[in-house]
Amino acid sequence: MCDNEALNSSLIAEALKVLYAETEDFLYRNKEIPEISYLEIQQDTWPIIFLRDYVSRNFPVLIKGGANHFPAVQKWDSQFFMNNYPEKIVTLTVTPNGYADGVAQFQEESHFFLPEEVQMKFKDFLTHLKEKRNNYVTYIQQQNSNLTENYPELLPDIEEFKWASKAFNKKPDAINFWMGDQRAVSSMHKDPYENIYCVIDGYKDFILIPPVDLPYVPYEKYLVKRYKHVTPEGFDVEHCSNETIYWISENPLIDTHSLARKYHIRVCKGDVLYLPSLWFHHVRQSHECIAVNYWYDIEYSDLKYCFYKMLASLCGKSHVV
Ligand SMILES: O=C(O)CCC(=O)C(=O)O
């Protein structure tokens, strides 16, 4: 007698192996993110090349110097903000360990922690960055189009990438401003956005995992907590009732054993990274690093997204998509 369930699961396991092997040969054999020069994006044909070689293949590309023409790249650093906007109120996150939206140990168990969100004057934020006190890590990292919403005076120093808006055939859904402490880490996650990520000052180190490796990205269910009243001397913890979240349990800086294929890429001052939708990313940064990114809504009517949902279902991860 044929055991249908066993047959199905062995067929699925076989199919997942095929997917891994096929993508190894055609997509991921070289294990490097392509790098191109800003000169390539000057050509009239660039939007179509970008669409053909990267967007449609859902593959990242690093454009060296792609944002060098932004006045921001010449102007923005901590001193610029101290001189020009000392009294401006900024919204930022504070954590004792640098992990906002990440897994941390509390009372000998792992929990998912949200950061404390606070407002202060820009000059006070910059002083915190300079002082780099223990157990007090600050990061401007709101992801609600904070650049257009909270810093409209900075808009003349950057510009929308016309080639990206042309290729995606839409305007960015959000333009975000990031500035923070070297100890602040964005833990491995993915977003439903096409991401054009520009480093304005300092550098960012990305670890990337392609969406096709979802079967090998381990998730666990965590209770949600929130840091409160964070100071260098200590913090309180708010228990978000019985709220739970599925989050990636592997820290790529420590756990290197999974089959998931990882790319390491440094994005330097003036560089632009195209990070396709649904790619997992883990991000670290140099101290006082400043970045701007443009999020374009994912194309849900794209067949790739439908296949991704099927993959999630086949590997028992529908709840994380
Ligand atoms: O820069 C960071 O810390 C995180 C960036 C990120 O997660 C994003 O752009 O989606």
The ligand as a Gaussian input file, in Angstrom:
#p B3LYP/6-31G(d) Opt

LIG

0 1
 O       20.040000      49.867000       7.309000
 C       19.499000      49.099000       8.085000
 O       19.864000      48.999000       9.265000
 C       18.371000      48.208000       7.649000
 C       17.888000      48.465000       6.259000
 C       16.680000      47.661000       5.909000
 O       16.302000      46.736000       6.584000
 C       15.920000      47.996000       4.713000
 O       16.292000      48.928000       3.994000
 O       14.918000      47.293000       4.434000

